[in-house]
Amino acid sequence: MDIDKIKNKVMDSNYSAYDIQKKTGVSTSTIYDLRRGKRNFDNLTIKIIKKLDEYFKNN
């Protein structure tokens, strides 16, 4: 699992925060905060990182 790849995909994603939330359970506010720099990827739980990793592998 490469955190930098996940970060790049979240930041550059053409997917809406709503779509990510719907398919992963990661809240839209978390996605928005990551994209705006209000939340740091280094502070995400392993559970959230795994969910995002699986989402981007399958989409």
PDBQT receptor file of N, H, CA, C and O in Angstrom, charges set to zero:
ATOM      1  N   MET A   1       0.854  -1.174   0.000  1.00  0.00    +0.000 N 
ATOM      2  CA  MET A   1       0.000   0.000   0.000  1.00  0.00    +0.000 C 
ATOM      3  C   MET A   1       0.900   1.238   0.000  1.00  0.00    +0.000 C 
ATOM      4  O   MET A   1       1.711   1.420   0.908  1.00  0.00    +0.000 OA
ATOM      5  N   ASP A   2       0.757   2.067  -0.999  1.00  0.00    +0.000 N 
ATOM      6  H   ASP A   2       0.098   1.918  -1.736  1.00  0.00    +0.000 HD
ATOM      7  CA  ASP A   2       1.586   3.258  -1.157  1.00  0.00    +0.000 C 
ATOM      8  C   ASP A   2       0.757   4.502  -0.819  1.00  0.00    +0.000 C 
ATOM      9  O   ASP A   2      -0.136   4.885  -1.575  1.00  0.00    +0.000 OA
ATOM     10  N   ILE A   3       1.058   5.120   0.314  1.00  0.00    +0.000 N 
ATOM     11  H   ILE A   3       1.783   4.809   0.928  1.00  0.00    +0.000 HD
ATOM     12  CA  ILE A   3       0.315   6.281   0.789  1.00  0.00    +0.000 C 
ATOM     13  C   ILE A   3       0.384   7.424  -0.217  1.00  0.00    +0.000 C 
ATOM     14  O   ILE A   3      -0.606   8.125  -0.428  1.00  0.00    +0.000 OA
ATOM     15  N   ASP A   4       1.534   7.617  -0.833  1.00  0.00    +0.000 N 
ATOM     16  H   ASP A   4       2.338   7.048  -0.661  1.00  0.00    +0.000 HD
ATOM     17  CA  ASP A   4       1.679   8.713  -1.805  1.00  0.00    +0.000 C 
ATOM     18  C   ASP A   4       0.774   8.511  -3.010  1.00  0.00    +0.000 C 
ATOM     19  O   ASP A   4       0.205   9.475  -3.521  1.00  0.00    +0.000 OA
ATOM     20  N   LYS A   5       0.631   7.275  -3.472  1.00  0.00    +0.000 N 
ATOM     21  H   LYS A   5       1.093   6.491  -3.056  1.00  0.00    +0.000 HD
ATOM     22  CA  LYS A   5      -0.263   7.004  -4.605  1.00  0.00    +0.000 C 
ATOM     23  C   LYS A   5      -1.714   7.268  -4.223  1.00  0.00    +0.000 C 
ATOM     24  O   LYS A   5      -2.472   7.845  -5.003  1.00  0.00    +0.000 OA
ATOM     25  N   ILE A   6      -2.097   6.842  -3.017  1.00  0.00    +0.000 N 
ATOM     26  H   ILE A   6      -1.481   6.374  -2.384  1.00  0.00    +0.000 HD
ATOM     27  CA  ILE A   6      -3.464   7.080  -2.546  1.00  0.00    +0.000 C 
ATOM     28  C   ILE A   6      -3.705   8.584  -2.436  1.00  0.00    +0.000 C 
ATOM     29  O   ILE A   6      -4.747   9.086  -2.857  1.00  0.00    +0.000 OA
ATOM     30  N   LYS A   7      -2.744   9.288  -1.873  1.00  0.00    +0.000 N 
ATOM     31  H   LYS A   7      -1.897   8.880  -1.531  1.00  0.00    +0.000 HD
ATOM     32  CA  LYS A   7      -2.859  10.742  -1.726  1.00  0.00    +0.000 C 
ATOM     33  C   LYS A   7      -3.044  11.408  -3.086  1.00  0.00    +0.000 C 
ATOM     34  O   LYS A   7      -3.927  12.249  -3.255  1.00  0.00    +0.000 OA
ATOM     35  N   ASN A   8      -2.219  11.035  -4.042  1.00  0.00    +0.000 N 
ATOM     36  H   ASN A   8      -1.501  10.352  -3.905  1.00  0.00    +0.000 HD
ATOM     37  CA  ASN A   8      -2.328  11.622  -5.380  1.00  0.00    +0.000 C 
ATOM     38  C   ASN A   8      -3.681  11.343  -6.009  1.00  0.00    +0.000 C 
ATOM     39  O   ASN A   8      -4.260  12.216  -6.657  1.00  0.00    +0.000 OA
ATOM     40  N   LYS A   9      -4.186  10.139  -5.822  1.00  0.00    +0.000 N 
ATOM     41  H   LYS A   9      -3.716   9.430  -5.295  1.00  0.00    +0.000 HD
ATOM     42  CA  LYS A   9      -5.479   9.800  -6.409  1.00  0.00    +0.000 C 
ATOM     43  C   LYS A   9      -6.618  10.556  -5.748  1.00  0.00    +0.000 C 
ATOM     44  O   LYS A   9      -7.547  10.990  -6.428  1.00  0.00    +0.000 OA
ATOM     45  N   VAL A  10      -6.560  10.719  -4.446  1.00  0.00    +0.000 N 
ATOM     46  H   VAL A  10      -5.805  10.366  -3.893  1.00  0.00    +0.000 HD
ATOM     47  CA  VAL A  10      -7.602  11.493  -3.753  1.00  0.00    +0.000 C 
ATOM     48  C   VAL A  10      -7.535  12.948  -4.191  1.00  0.00    +0.000 C 
ATOM     49  O   VAL A  10      -8.563  13.565  -4.471  1.00  0.00    +0.000 OA
ATOM     50  N   MET A  11      -6.339  13.490  -4.249  1.00  0.00    +0.000 N 
ATOM     51  H   MET A  11      -5.504  12.989  -4.021  1.00  0.00    +0.000 HD
ATOM     52  CA  MET A  11      -6.179  14.906  -4.593  1.00  0.00    +0.000 C 
ATOM     53  C   MET A  11      -6.512  15.187  -6.051  1.00  0.00    +0.000 C 
ATOM     54  O   MET A  11      -7.086  16.231  -6.362  1.00  0.00    +0.000 OA
ATOM     55  N   ASP A  12      -6.164  14.273  -6.947  1.00  0.00    +0.000 N 
ATOM     56  H   ASP A  12      -5.698  13.425  -6.695  1.00  0.00    +0.000 HD
ATOM     57  CA  ASP A  12      -6.365  14.483  -8.375  1.00  0.00    +0.000 C 
ATOM     58  C   ASP A  12      -7.588  13.743  -8.910  1.00  0.00    +0.000 C 
ATOM     59  O   ASP A  12      -7.803  13.667 -10.120  1.00  0.00    +0.000 OA
ATOM     60  N   SER A  13      -8.358  13.218  -8.022  1.00  0.00    +0.000 N 
ATOM     61  H   SER A  13      -8.183  13.279  -7.039  1.00  0.00    +0.000 HD
ATOM     62  CA  SER A  13      -9.457  12.349  -8.417  1.00  0.00    +0.000 C 
ATOM     63  C   SER A  13     -10.553  13.095  -9.170  1.00  0.00    +0.000 C 
ATOM     64  O   SER A  13     -10.906  14.227  -8.838  1.00  0.00    +0.000 OA
ATOM     65  N   ASN A  14     -11.073  12.434 -10.181  1.00  0.00    +0.000 N 
ATOM     66  H   ASN A  14     -10.786  11.515 -10.451  1.00  0.00    +0.000 HD
ATOM     67  CA  ASN A  14     -12.243  12.948 -10.882  1.00  0.00    +0.000 C 
ATOM     68  C   ASN A  14     -13.524  12.478 -10.204  1.00  0.00    +0.000 C 
ATOM     69  O   ASN A  14     -14.629  12.832 -10.617  1.00  0.00    +0.000 OA
ATOM     70  N   TYR A  15     -13.360  11.685  -9.168  1.00  0.00    +0.000 N 
ATOM     71  H   TYR A  15     -12.463  11.397  -8.832  1.00  0.00    +0.000 HD
ATOM     72  CA  TYR A  15     -14.513  11.184  -8.430  1.00  0.00    +0.000 C 
ATOM     73  C   TYR A  15     -14.928  12.197  -7.379  1.00  0.00    +0.000 C 
ATOM     74  O   TYR A  15     -14.090  12.849  -6.757  1.00  0.00    +0.000 OA
ATOM     75  N   SER A  16     -16.218  12.315  -7.194  1.00  0.00    +0.000 N 
ATOM     76  H   SER A  16     -16.899  11.785  -7.700  1.00  0.00    +0.000 HD
ATOM     77  CA  SER A  16     -16.719  13.246  -6.191  1.00  0.00    +0.000 C 
ATOM     78  C   SER A  16     -16.509  12.665  -4.800  1.00  0.00    +0.000 C 
ATOM     79  O   SER A  16     -16.408  11.451  -4.626  1.00  0.00    +0.000 OA
ATOM     80  N   ALA A  17     -16.447  13.540  -3.829  1.00  0.00    +0.000 N 
ATOM     81  H   ALA A  17     -16.530  14.526  -3.970  1.00  0.00    +0.000 HD
ATOM     82  CA  ALA A  17     -16.314  13.095  -2.442  1.00  0.00    +0.000 C 
ATOM     83  C   ALA A  17     -17.519  12.236  -2.069  1.00  0.00    +0.000 C 
ATOM     84  O   ALA A  17     -17.396  11.285  -1.297  1.00  0.00    +0.000 OA
ATOM     85  N   TYR A  18     -18.674  12.574  -2.614  1.00  0.00    +0.000 N 
ATOM     86  H   TYR A  18     -18.774  13.347  -3.241  1.00  0.00    +0.000 HD
ATOM     87  CA  TYR A  18     -19.886  11.798  -2.342  1.00  0.00    +0.000 C 
ATOM     88  C   TYR A  18     -19.748  10.375  -2.864  1.00  0.00    +0.000 C 
ATOM     89  O   TYR A  18     -20.114   9.427  -2.169  1.00  0.00    +0.000 OA
ATOM     90  N   ASP A  19     -19.231  10.210  -4.066  1.00  0.00    +0.000 N 
ATOM     91  H   ASP A  19     -18.934  10.980  -4.630  1.00  0.00    +0.000 HD
ATOM     92  CA  ASP A  19     -19.057   8.878  -4.646  1.00  0.00    +0.000 C 
ATOM     93  C   ASP A  19     -18.062   8.053  -3.820  1.00  0.00    +0.000 C 
ATOM     94  O   ASP A  19     -18.290   6.872  -3.561  1.00  0.00    +0.000 OA
ATOM     95  N   ILE A  20     -16.973   8.680  -3.416  1.00  0.00    +0.000 N 
ATOM     96  H   ILE A  20     -16.788   9.640  -3.627  1.00  0.00    +0.000 HD
ATOM     97  CA  ILE A  20     -15.988   7.986  -2.585  1.00  0.00    +0.000 C 
ATOM     98  C   ILE A  20     -16.631   7.568  -1.268  1.00  0.00    +0.000 C 
ATOM     99  O   ILE A  20     -16.442   6.441  -0.810  1.00  0.00    +0.000 OA
ATOM    100  N   GLN A  21     -17.384   8.468  -0.667  1.00  0.00    +0.000 N 
ATOM    101  H   GLN A  21     -17.537   9.384  -1.039  1.00  0.00    +0.000 HD
ATOM    102  CA  GLN A  21     -18.047   8.169   0.608  1.00  0.00    +0.000 C 
ATOM    103  C   GLN A  21     -19.042   7.032   0.458  1.00  0.00    +0.000 C 
ATOM    104  O   GLN A  21     -19.112   6.137   1.301  1.00  0.00    +0.000 OA
ATOM    105  N   LYS A  22     -19.800   7.074  -0.608  1.00  0.00    +0.000 N 
ATOM    106  H   LYS A  22     -19.743   7.801  -1.292  1.00  0.00    +0.000 HD
ATOM    107  CA  LYS A  22     -20.833   6.065  -0.835  1.00  0.00    +0.000 C 
ATOM    108  C   LYS A  22     -20.237   4.667  -0.961  1.00  0.00    +0.000 C 
ATOM    109  O   LYS A  22     -20.822   3.692  -0.487  1.00  0.00    +0.000 OA
ATOM    110  N   LYS A  23     -19.085   4.573  -1.593  1.00  0.00    +0.000 N 
ATOM    111  H   LYS A  23     -18.610   5.364  -1.978  1.00  0.00    +0.000 HD
ATOM    112  CA  LYS A  23     -18.484   3.266  -1.854  1.00  0.00    +0.000 C 
ATOM    113  C   LYS A  23     -17.475   2.817  -0.802  1.00  0.00    +0.000 C 
ATOM    114  O   LYS A  23     -17.113   1.641  -0.760  1.00  0.00    +0.000 OA
ATOM    115  N   THR A  24     -17.012   3.743   0.056  1.00  0.00    +0.000 N 
ATOM    116  H   THR A  24     -17.306   4.699   0.022  1.00  0.00    +0.000 HD
ATOM    117  CA  THR A  24     -16.002   3.369   1.053  1.00  0.00    +0.000 C 
ATOM    118  C   THR A  24     -16.460   3.543   2.493  1.00  0.00    +0.000 C 
ATOM    119  O   THR A  24     -15.956   2.876   3.397  1.00  0.00    +0.000 OA
ATOM    120  N   GLY A  25     -17.412   4.436   2.703  1.00  0.00    +0.000 N 
ATOM    121  H   GLY A  25     -17.821   4.978   1.969  1.00  0.00    +0.000 HD
ATOM    122  CA  GLY A  25     -17.805   4.758   4.071  1.00  0.00    +0.000 C 
ATOM    123  C   GLY A  25     -16.963   5.855   4.695  1.00  0.00    +0.000 C 
ATOM    124  O   GLY A  25     -17.225   6.271   5.823  1.00  0.00    +0.000 OA
ATOM    125  N   VAL A  26     -15.940   6.336   3.961  1.00  0.00    +0.000 N 
ATOM    126  H   VAL A  26     -15.728   5.997   3.044  1.00  0.00    +0.000 HD
ATOM    127  CA  VAL A  26     -15.126   7.458   4.438  1.00  0.00    +0.000 C 
ATOM    128  C   VAL A  26     -15.950   8.726   4.234  1.00  0.00    +0.000 C 
ATOM    129  O   VAL A  26     -16.438   8.984   3.134  1.00  0.00    +0.000 OA
ATOM    130  N   SER A  27     -16.101   9.509   5.285  1.00  0.00    +0.000 N 
ATOM    131  H   SER A  27     -15.704   9.300   6.179  1.00  0.00    +0.000 HD
ATOM    132  CA  SER A  27     -17.004  10.659   5.224  1.00  0.00    +0.000 C 
ATOM    133  C   SER A  27     -16.575  11.681   4.168  1.00  0.00    +0.000 C 
ATOM    134  O   SER A  27     -15.391  11.855   3.881  1.00  0.00    +0.000 OA
ATOM    135  N   THR A  28     -17.574  12.344   3.608  1.00  0.00    +0.000 N 
ATOM    136  H   THR A  28     -18.536  12.203   3.841  1.00  0.00    +0.000 HD
ATOM    137  CA  THR A  28     -17.287  13.384   2.618  1.00  0.00    +0.000 C 
ATOM    138  C   THR A  28     -16.468  14.505   3.250  1.00  0.00    +0.000 C 
ATOM    139  O   THR A  28     -15.614  15.097   2.591  1.00  0.00    +0.000 OA
ATOM    140  N   SER A  29     -16.722  14.798   4.517  1.00  0.00    +0.000 N 
ATOM    141  H   SER A  29     -17.416  14.317   5.053  1.00  0.00    +0.000 HD
ATOM    142  CA  SER A  29     -15.955  15.865   5.168  1.00  0.00    +0.000 C 
ATOM    143  C   SER A  29     -14.473  15.491   5.266  1.00  0.00    +0.000 C 
ATOM    144  O   SER A  29     -13.611  16.363   5.163  1.00  0.00    +0.000 OA
ATOM    145  N   THR A  30     -14.174  14.227   5.460  1.00  0.00    +0.000 N 
ATOM    146  H   THR A  30     -14.874  13.518   5.543  1.00  0.00    +0.000 HD
ATOM    147  CA  THR A  30     -12.772  13.782   5.477  1.00  0.00    +0.000 C 
ATOM    148  C   THR A  30     -12.140  13.995   4.114  1.00  0.00    +0.000 C 
ATOM    149  O   THR A  30     -11.020  14.497   4.018  1.00  0.00    +0.000 OA
ATOM    150  N   ILE A  31     -12.854  13.614   3.051  1.00  0.00    +0.000 N 
ATOM    151  H   ILE A  31     -13.764  13.206   3.129  1.00  0.00    +0.000 HD
ATOM    152  CA  ILE A  31     -12.327  13.793   1.689  1.00  0.00    +0.000 C 
ATOM    153  C   ILE A  31     -12.121  15.271   1.389  1.00  0.00    +0.000 C 
ATOM    154  O   ILE A  31     -11.074  15.662   0.873  1.00  0.00    +0.000 OA
ATOM    155  N   TYR A  32     -13.124  16.100   1.712  1.00  0.00    +0.000 N 
ATOM    156  H   TYR A  32     -13.975  15.783   2.130  1.00  0.00    +0.000 HD
ATOM    157  CA  TYR A  32     -12.994  17.541   1.474  1.00  0.00    +0.000 C 
ATOM    158  C   TYR A  32     -11.824  18.123   2.266  1.00  0.00    +0.000 C 
ATOM    159  O   TYR A  32     -11.053  18.923   1.737  1.00  0.00    +0.000 OA
ATOM    160  N   ASP A  33     -11.691  17.726   3.524  1.00  0.00    +0.000 N 
ATOM    161  H   ASP A  33     -12.318  17.075   3.954  1.00  0.00    +0.000 HD
ATOM    162  CA  ASP A  33     -10.606  18.250   4.358  1.00  0.00    +0.000 C 
ATOM    163  C   ASP A  33      -9.244  17.834   3.820  1.00  0.00    +0.000 C 
ATOM    164  O   ASP A  33      -8.300  18.623   3.861  1.00  0.00    +0.000 OA
ATOM    165  N   LEU A  34      -9.126  16.613   3.318  1.00  0.00    +0.000 N 
ATOM    166  H   LEU A  34      -9.893  15.972   3.285  1.00  0.00    +0.000 HD
ATOM    167  CA  LEU A  34      -7.873  16.171   2.712  1.00  0.00    +0.000 C 
ATOM    168  C   LEU A  34      -7.552  16.997   1.478  1.00  0.00    +0.000 C 
ATOM    169  O   LEU A  34      -6.413  17.424   1.288  1.00  0.00    +0.000 OA
ATOM    170  N   ARG A  35      -8.547  17.221   0.647  1.00  0.00    +0.000 N 
ATOM    171  H   ARG A  35      -9.472  16.874   0.802  1.00  0.00    +0.000 HD
ATOM    172  CA  ARG A  35      -8.336  17.980  -0.589  1.00  0.00    +0.000 C 
ATOM    173  C   ARG A  35      -7.998  19.435  -0.326  1.00  0.00    +0.000 C 
ATOM    174  O   ARG A  35      -7.258  20.046  -1.097  1.00  0.00    +0.000 OA
ATOM    175  N   ARG A  36      -8.522  19.995   0.739  1.00  0.00    +0.000 N 
ATOM    176  H   ARG A  36      -9.123  19.499   1.366  1.00  0.00    +0.000 HD
ATOM    177  CA  ARG A  36      -8.277  21.401   1.073  1.00  0.00    +0.000 C 
ATOM    178  C   ARG A  36      -7.036  21.604   1.941  1.00  0.00    +0.000 C 
ATOM    179  O   ARG A  36      -6.640  22.738   2.212  1.00  0.00    +0.000 OA
ATOM    180  N   GLY A  37      -6.428  20.506   2.372  1.00  0.00    +0.000 N 
ATOM    181  H   GLY A  37      -6.750  19.585   2.152  1.00  0.00    +0.000 HD
ATOM    182  CA  GLY A  37      -5.250  20.608   3.213  1.00  0.00    +0.000 C 
ATOM    183  C   GLY A  37      -5.555  20.843   4.676  1.00  0.00    +0.000 C 
ATOM    184  O   GLY A  37      -4.647  21.145   5.450  1.00  0.00    +0.000 OA
ATOM    185  N   LYS A  38      -6.814  20.713   5.078  1.00  0.00    +0.000 N 
ATOM    186  H   LYS A  38      -7.552  20.468   4.449  1.00  0.00    +0.000 HD
ATOM    187  CA  LYS A  38      -7.186  20.897   6.475  1.00  0.00    +0.000 C 
ATOM    188  C   LYS A  38      -6.919  19.642   7.298  1.00  0.00    +0.000 C 
ATOM    189  O   LYS A  38      -6.885  19.686   8.528  1.00  0.00    +0.000 OA
ATOM    190  N   ARG A  39      -6.732  18.542   6.613  1.00  0.00    +0.000 N 
ATOM    191  H   ARG A  39      -6.759  18.506   5.615  1.00  0.00    +0.000 HD
ATOM    192  CA  ARG A  39      -6.425  17.274   7.280  1.00  0.00    +0.000 C 
ATOM    193  C   ARG A  39      -5.230  16.649   6.582  1.00  0.00    +0.000 C 
ATOM    194  O   ARG A  39      -5.098  16.717   5.360  1.00  0.00    +0.000 OA
ATOM    195  N   ASN A  40      -4.372  16.046   7.371  1.00  0.00    +0.000 N 
ATOM    196  H   ASN A  40      -4.479  15.991   8.363  1.00  0.00    +0.000 HD
ATOM    197  CA  ASN A  40      -3.131  15.485   6.850  1.00  0.00    +0.000 C 
ATOM    198  C   ASN A  40      -3.290  13.981   6.620  1.00  0.00    +0.000 C 
ATOM    199  O   ASN A  40      -3.857  13.277   7.456  1.00  0.00    +0.000 OA
ATOM    200  N   PHE A  41      -2.797  13.503   5.503  1.00  0.00    +0.000 N 
ATOM    201  H   PHE A  41      -2.337  14.075   4.824  1.00  0.00    +0.000 HD
ATOM    202  CA  PHE A  41      -2.854  12.071   5.194  1.00  0.00    +0.000 C 
ATOM    203  C   PHE A  41      -2.105  11.245   6.234  1.00  0.00    +0.000 C 
ATOM    204  O   PHE A  41      -2.462  10.095   6.489  1.00  0.00    +0.000 OA
ATOM    205  N   ASP A  42      -1.078  11.822   6.831  1.00  0.00    +0.000 N 
ATOM    206  H   ASP A  42      -0.788  12.756   6.624  1.00  0.00    +0.000 HD
ATOM    207  CA  ASP A  42      -0.296  11.108   7.840  1.00  0.00    +0.000 C 
ATOM    208  C   ASP A  42      -1.111  10.790   9.087  1.00  0.00    +0.000 C 
ATOM    209  O   ASP A  42      -0.737   9.910   9.863  1.00  0.00    +0.000 OA
ATOM    210  N   ASN A  43      -2.218  11.498   9.287  1.00  0.00    +0.000 N 
ATOM    211  H   ASN A  43      -2.521  12.212   8.657  1.00  0.00    +0.000 HD
ATOM    212  CA  ASN A  43      -3.037  11.292  10.473  1.00  0.00    +0.000 C 
ATOM    213  C   ASN A  43      -4.238  10.380  10.238  1.00  0.00    +0.000 C 
ATOM    214  O   ASN A  43      -5.043  10.178  11.147  1.00  0.00    +0.000 OA
ATOM    215  N   LEU A  44      -4.371   9.831   9.039  1.00  0.00    +0.000 N 
ATOM    216  H   LEU A  44      -3.717   9.996   8.300  1.00  0.00    +0.000 HD
ATOM    217  CA  LEU A  44      -5.478   8.929   8.755  1.00  0.00    +0.000 C 
ATOM    218  C   LEU A  44      -5.242   7.579   9.419  1.00  0.00    +0.000 C 
ATOM    219  O   LEU A  44      -4.104   7.143   9.594  1.00  0.00    +0.000 OA
ATOM    220  N   THR A  45      -6.330   6.937   9.779  1.00  0.00    +0.000 N 
ATOM    221  H   THR A  45      -7.254   7.292   9.636  1.00  0.00    +0.000 HD
ATOM    222  CA  THR A  45      -6.203   5.603  10.350  1.00  0.00    +0.000 C 
ATOM    223  C   THR A  45      -5.891   4.601   9.237  1.00  0.00    +0.000 C 
ATOM    224  O   THR A  45      -6.153   4.858   8.062  1.00  0.00    +0.000 OA
ATOM    225  N   ILE A  46      -5.343   3.488   9.616  1.00  0.00    +0.000 N 
ATOM    226  H   ILE A  46      -5.130   3.279  10.570  1.00  0.00    +0.000 HD
ATOM    227  CA  ILE A  46      -5.046   2.432   8.642  1.00  0.00    +0.000 C 
ATOM    228  C   ILE A  46      -6.332   1.958   7.992  1.00  0.00    +0.000 C 
ATOM    229  O   ILE A  46      -6.346   1.624   6.807  1.00  0.00    +0.000 OA
ATOM    230  N   LYS A  47      -7.403   1.928   8.753  1.00  0.00    +0.000 N 
ATOM    231  H   LYS A  47      -7.392   2.200   9.716  1.00  0.00    +0.000 HD
ATOM    232  CA  LYS A  47      -8.707   1.500   8.235  1.00  0.00    +0.000 C 
ATOM    233  C   LYS A  47      -9.155   2.393   7.065  1.00  0.00    +0.000 C 
ATOM    234  O   LYS A  47      -9.603   1.892   6.035  1.00  0.00    +0.000 OA
ATOM    235  N   ILE A  48      -9.032   3.694   7.230  1.00  0.00    +0.000 N 
ATOM    236  H   ILE A  48      -8.667   4.101   8.067  1.00  0.00    +0.000 HD
ATOM    237  CA  ILE A  48      -9.419   4.633   6.167  1.00  0.00    +0.000 C 
ATOM    238  C   ILE A  48      -8.504   4.477   4.962  1.00  0.00    +0.000 C 
ATOM    239  O   ILE A  48      -8.969   4.475   3.822  1.00  0.00    +0.000 OA
ATOM    240  N   ILE A  49      -7.222   4.350   5.205  1.00  0.00    +0.000 N 
ATOM    241  H   ILE A  49      -6.844   4.352   6.131  1.00  0.00    +0.000 HD
ATOM    242  CA  ILE A  49      -6.268   4.191   4.104  1.00  0.00    +0.000 C 
ATOM    243  C   ILE A  49      -6.577   2.918   3.321  1.00  0.00    +0.000 C 
ATOM    244  O   ILE A  49      -6.527   2.923   2.091  1.00  0.00    +0.000 OA
ATOM    245  N   LYS A  50      -6.894   1.840   4.013  1.00  0.00    +0.000 N 
ATOM    246  H   LYS A  50      -6.935   1.836   5.012  1.00  0.00    +0.000 HD
ATOM    247  CA  LYS A  50      -7.236   0.582   3.339  1.00  0.00    +0.000 C 
ATOM    248  C   LYS A  50      -8.487   0.748   2.481  1.00  0.00    +0.000 C 
ATOM    249  O   LYS A  50      -8.539   0.263   1.351  1.00  0.00    +0.000 OA
ATOM    250  N   LYS A  51      -9.493   1.433   3.021  1.00  0.00    +0.000 N 
ATOM    251  H   LYS A  51      -9.451   1.827   3.939  1.00  0.00    +0.000 HD
ATOM    252  CA  LYS A  51     -10.727   1.655   2.261  1.00  0.00    +0.000 C 
ATOM    253  C   LYS A  51     -10.457   2.456   0.996  1.00  0.00    +0.000 C 
ATOM    254  O   LYS A  51     -10.970   2.122  -0.072  1.00  0.00    +0.000 OA
ATOM    255  N   LEU A  52      -9.665   3.498   1.107  1.00  0.00    +0.000 N 
ATOM    256  H   LEU A  52      -9.248   3.769   1.975  1.00  0.00    +0.000 HD
ATOM    257  CA  LEU A  52      -9.338   4.322  -0.059  1.00  0.00    +0.000 C 
ATOM    258  C   LEU A  52      -8.509   3.528  -1.049  1.00  0.00    +0.000 C 
ATOM    259  O   LEU A  52      -8.723   3.633  -2.257  1.00  0.00    +0.000 OA
ATOM    260  N   ASP A  53      -7.572   2.740  -0.563  1.00  0.00    +0.000 N 
ATOM    261  H   ASP A  53      -7.398   2.655   0.418  1.00  0.00    +0.000 HD
ATOM    262  CA  ASP A  53      -6.744   1.908  -1.443  1.00  0.00    +0.000 C 
ATOM    263  C   ASP A  53      -7.608   0.934  -2.244  1.00  0.00    +0.000 C 
ATOM    264  O   ASP A  53      -7.432   0.800  -3.455  1.00  0.00    +0.000 OA
ATOM    265  N   GLU A  54      -8.522   0.269  -1.585  1.00  0.00    +0.000 N 
ATOM    266  H   GLU A  54      -8.665   0.378  -0.602  1.00  0.00    +0.000 HD
ATOM    267  CA  GLU A  54      -9.417  -0.676  -2.275  1.00  0.00    +0.000 C 
ATOM    268  C   GLU A  54     -10.303   0.047  -3.286  1.00  0.00    +0.000 C 
ATOM    269  O   GLU A  54     -10.517  -0.445  -4.394  1.00  0.00    +0.000 OA
ATOM    270  N   TYR A  55     -10.808   1.194  -2.912  1.00  0.00    +0.000 N 
ATOM    271  H   TYR A  55     -10.635   1.595  -2.012  1.00  0.00    +0.000 HD
ATOM    272  CA  TYR A  55     -11.661   1.971  -3.820  1.00  0.00    +0.000 C 
ATOM    273  C   TYR A  55     -10.924   2.310  -5.108  1.00  0.00    +0.000 C 
ATOM    274  O   TYR A  55     -11.456   2.110  -6.199  1.00  0.00    +0.000 OA
ATOM    275  N   PHE A  56      -9.710   2.820  -4.990  1.00  0.00    +0.000 N 
ATOM    276  H   PHE A  56      -9.277   2.982  -4.103  1.00  0.00    +0.000 HD
ATOM    277  CA  PHE A  56      -8.973   3.236  -6.187  1.00  0.00    +0.000 C 
ATOM    278  C   PHE A  56      -8.431   2.055  -6.988  1.00  0.00    +0.000 C 
ATOM    279  O   PHE A  56      -8.192   2.187  -8.188  1.00  0.00    +0.000 OA
ATOM    280  N   LYS A  57      -8.234   0.923  -6.355  1.00  0.00    +0.000 N 
ATOM    281  H   LYS A  57      -8.428   0.816  -5.379  1.00  0.00    +0.000 HD
ATOM    282  CA  LYS A  57      -7.839  -0.281  -7.098  1.00  0.00    +0.000 C 
ATOM    283  C   LYS A  57      -8.986  -0.773  -7.965  1.00  0.00    +0.000 C 
ATOM    284  O   LYS A  57      -8.766  -1.315  -9.049  1.00  0.00    +0.000 OA
ATOM    285  N   ASN A  58     -10.204  -0.584  -7.488  1.00  0.00    +0.000 N 
ATOM    286  H   ASN A  58     -10.383  -0.143  -6.608  1.00  0.00    +0.000 HD
ATOM    287  CA  ASN A  58     -11.380  -1.106  -8.194  1.00  0.00    +0.000 C 
ATOM    288  C   ASN A  58     -12.032  -0.090  -9.117  1.00  0.00    +0.000 C 
ATOM    289  O   ASN A  58     -12.982  -0.436  -9.819  1.00  0.00    +0.000 OA
ATOM    290  N   ASN A  59     -11.562   1.140  -9.141  1.00  0.00    +0.000 N 
ATOM    291  H   ASN A  59     -10.790   1.421  -8.571  1.00  0.00    +0.000 HD
ATOM    292  CA  ASN A  59     -12.186   2.189  -9.975  1.00  0.00    +0.000 C 
ATOM    293  C   ASN A  59     -11.193   2.813 -10.909  1.00  0.00    +0.000 C 
ATOM    294  O   ASN A  59     -11.547   3.707 -11.678  1.00  0.00    +0.000 OA
TER     295      ASN A  59
